[in-house]
Amino acid sequence: MRALVTGCAGFIGSHLTEALLAQGDQVRGVDAFTDYYDPTRKRANLALALADNGFELVEADLRSTDVVELMDGIDVVFHEAGQPGVRVSWGEGFPTYVGHNVLATQRLLEAVRVSPVGRFVYASSSSVYGNAARYPTCEEDLPRPHSPYGVTKLAGEHLCALYAENWGTPTVALRYFTVYGPRQRPDMAFSRFIDGAARGEPLPVFGDGNQVRDFTYVGDIVDATVAAADRDVPVGTVVNVAGGSSITVNDLLELFAKIVSMPIEIAREDAQAGDVRQTGGSIDRARAMLGWAPSTPLEVGLAAQIEWARAPRQQLKRRRDTA
């Protein structure tokens, strides 16, 4: 299989790229290396992929590049690229979200209409649900985004659905629930907690800490994403990819303190616009259609992320000690 992975240098995209290469696929990765966070970190994410002869990197912005050319020889598209983040999607930042999350998706779908592929897997988000009426939330429940970011991800889903209905484009939209693990973006909660603890600083917590999140390990996310390309599912399908690790932020902090074996101090901050009180997804459809279920307990996955984050600091310490 020859796959196109957009956002290949990102948190999820880089793990997906490595998984595809490991199973013998060829990967054309595209990334714009935007400055949402340090592009140097994204380039480091690609170290293993760049050493593989089956990988081709294209540095391009999907809002303006020739996307039809990107499709040359491609069998499957994994559309992982997008502008992330709920809290900065308001106000003047919104046009950027529309460009990266809506326009880029539409341009890719148009390219696929010209150059058909076997599957178009779209990385959506649990943010499309907003404050849902029930939990665990099912795919049939009415999406009501609580942030501009969620609006743009839902718009991308609708684009996938209408191209499926009108042109038979074989789209599958995966609603990822709060992904964590090695290479997690620095603005996400686990990364902020780990960095704060390493510096001996209070850990920032927005709101009262009673918010509930359904955390999903990145390795499980990759497994579901690959399955979405391999399994025979109806075009236009939407599937939850949730980790089954629903926990309050306060309980998460207790678990974090246990894993790092040190007391932690909390810095309470005001709740942020766009943050929802709870997330939690039903995975019945994922089990039935993708043959998938999460396999990584939260404590195991969080320990893996902490170990990954500590590694560069330990290497730096060893260099200083031997200098």
N, C-alpha and C positions, 0 to 999 in steps of 0.2 A: 504494500500500500504506500502511496505517496500522499502525504498529508500537508496541508497548510495550517500552521498554528499562528494565529494573530496574537499579539501580546506575548510573544514567546519568551521575552526576558523578564516577565513579571513573576509574581509569587506563584500563582497556579500554572501559568503558561510554561515556565521553565521546568517545573516538575513533570508536566504533561509531555513536553518535548523529550525529556530524558526517558520517560516510560515508553514512548513510541519508538525511539531509537533502540532501546534495549530489546524490543521485540522484533527488531529487524526492519522496521519501516524507514522510509526516507522522509525527511521533514524539511520543508521550506518554512522557515520562521520569519515573521515580519514584526518589527517593533519600531515605534517612533522615538523611544527613549525620552519621553517627556520629562519635565522637571517637577512633576507632582511630588516625587521624592528623588533623592540623589541618583542620577543615572549610573553612577559608578557601581552602586549596589546591584543594579539590574544587569550590568555587563558581567559582574562577578557571578551572577546566577547562571550565566551561559557557559561557564568554564568547561564543564564536561561535554556539553553539546558541541562546542566549537572544536573539540578534539576528536569528534566523530566524523568520519568521511561521509556519512549519510545525512549530514546537516548542512543546510544552506541558509545563511542569514541575509535578509533584505532589510535595510534600514529605510523605512518609509512611513509616511503619514497616510492612513487610510482615507482621510478626508479629501486628499488631493492626488494621490498617486494613481497610476494606471492599474486598477484592480483586475481588469480582464487579463492583463499580462501575468499577474500573480497566479492566475488559475491554470496556466499552461501546464498540462500533465498532471494536475491534481485530482485525486480520487475522493478525498474527504477534507472538509473544512472544519476546523475547530476555532470558533470565533471567541477568543478569550480577551481580546483587547477591549479597553474601555476606560473611561474616566471614573475612578473609584471615589468613595467617600460621601457620607451623608451630610456631614456638618458644614462642608464648604460648597455645597451645591446650590445654595441660595444666592439671590442677588446677582451681582455682576459675574459670578462664576457660572451661571446657568448656561449661557451660550456655549461654553466649552463642553459642558456635559451633553448638550444637544448635538454638537459636532461629533464628538468621539463615540457617543453611545447610540445615537439615532442615525445621523447622516452616514457615518461609516458603515453601519449595519445595512442600511438601504443600498449603499453602493456595492457592497459585497454581494447582496442578494441579486442585484441587477447583473453583476458579473456572472453569477452562477446560472442565471437565466440564459445568458449567452453561451456559457461554457459549463454545461451540467456536470454535477458531481454526484457521487453515491450517497452522501449525507452531509448536511450542514448542521453542526452542533453549536448552539448558541448558549453562551454562559450568561444566564440571567441571575436573579438574586431574590432571596426571601423578602427583600425590601419592597417588592411589588405588593405584598399583603398588607403592609402597614399594621395598624392595630386591629388584628383579625377578630371576627366575632366568636371564633372557637379555636381550641387547641386540642390535639395537633391539627394544624391547618391542612386541608386537602386541596388538590389542584382545582376542584370544581368550585371552591369558595371564591366569592367575589373579591378580586384584588382592589385594594384602596390604599395606594401609596401614601406615606406620611412625610415624604421628602421629595424635593425635585429630582434627586438621584433616582429614587424609586420610580418616579414618573418616566424617566428616560429609559430605564431598563424594561419597564412594561411596554413602552412604545416599541422597543426592539422586539419584544415577544409578538406584539400585534403585527409587526412587519413580517416576521417569520410565518405567522399564521396566514396572512393574506397572500404571500407568495406561494405557500403550500396549497391554498385553496384555488388560486387563480392559475398557477403555472405548474402545480405538481412538484414544486421544489421540496426535496426530502428533508425538511427541517425538524429538529428536536431541540426544545428549549429546556435547559436544566436550571432549576431554581436552587442555587447554592445557599446553604444556611451557615453563616458565620464561620468562615474557614480559618484554620490556624495550623501552625506547624513551622518547620524550618523555612526561612526566607520570607516569613510573613512581613507585610509592609510595616514600616516603622511607626505609622500613625495608628495602627490597630492596637487594641487593648493589651493583648499578651505581650507584644513587643514593648509597649510603654511600661508595663509592669516590670519586665525583665531589665530594661535599661535603667529604670528608676532604682530598682533594688541593687543593681551593680554599682550605682553611684552613691548608694546610701541615702537616697532622697525619698520623701513621701510619695506614695503611689497615687496618681490622680484618678479619682472616681467621680464620674458625673452623676448627679442625682443621689438618691438614698441607698443605692446599691441593691435594691430589691428587684431590679429589672431581671428578667429571665431570658437567657440566650440558649439556643440549640447549637452547640459547637460541633463542627465537622472537621476531622483531620484531613489534611491536604492529600495524603496518600489514598484515603477513601474517596475523596473527590475525583482524583485522577482515575481510579478504577471505574467509577460510575460514568465518567466522561468517555473513556475508551469503550465501555459497554454500549453507550448510546450510539456509537458509530458502527458497532459490530452487530447489534441485535436488530431483528426485523420488527420495527415499530411503525405504527401509522404515521404518515406525514403530518406535520403540524402539532405533534404531541408535546405536551408540557409535563415535566416530571420534577417532583421535589427530590433534592439530594440533601438529606438532613442526617445529623450524626447521632441522634438519640442520646445526646449528652446535655439535656436541658438542666440548667443550674442557675441560681441567682448569682449576681456579681459578688455579693458578700460571701457566699459559700465558696465561690471560685477563689477569692482572695485567701480564704483559710486553706484551701487545697494548695495554692501557690506557696504559701508560707511553709507548709509541710514539706513540699518538694525541695525548696531551696534551703530548708533547715535553718531559718533565721527569722527573727521577728520583723514584721513590716509595719510601717506607719502609713496611714491613709490620709490623703488630702482631699477632702470633700469639695466638689465644685458644683455649680448650678447645673441642672439638667439642660441638655442641649436641644434646640429646635430640630425636629426631624427624627429624634431617637424614639423608638417604640418601647412599650413596657415589656413586651414578651415576644419571643419567636419560638416556634416549635412546629415541625412539619411531619405529616404522615408520610411514610415511605412505602405504603402498600402498592402504589403504582410502580415504584422503582423495583420492588421485589418481583412483581408480576411481569413487567415489560423488559427490565434490564437484567433480571436475575441478580440484583445487587442489594446488599445491606452493609452498613458500616461495621468495621471489625476492630477499630482502634478505640479503646477506652480513653476517656478524657485524661486521666492521670498519666497514662502511658504516652499519649501524644504531647501533652504539655511538658513532660520530662524531656522528650526528644527535642522540642523547640528550645528549651532552656539549655540543654547540652550543646545544641548547634550555636546558640547565641554566645555561650561562654568560650567556645573554641578560639575565636580570634583574640579575645582578651588573654587567654592562657598562653597563646603563642607569643603575644606581645610581651607578657611578663617574663617568659623564658628568655626572649631576646635581650630584655633589659638586665636580667640576672647574669647573663653570660657576657655582657658588654664590658 
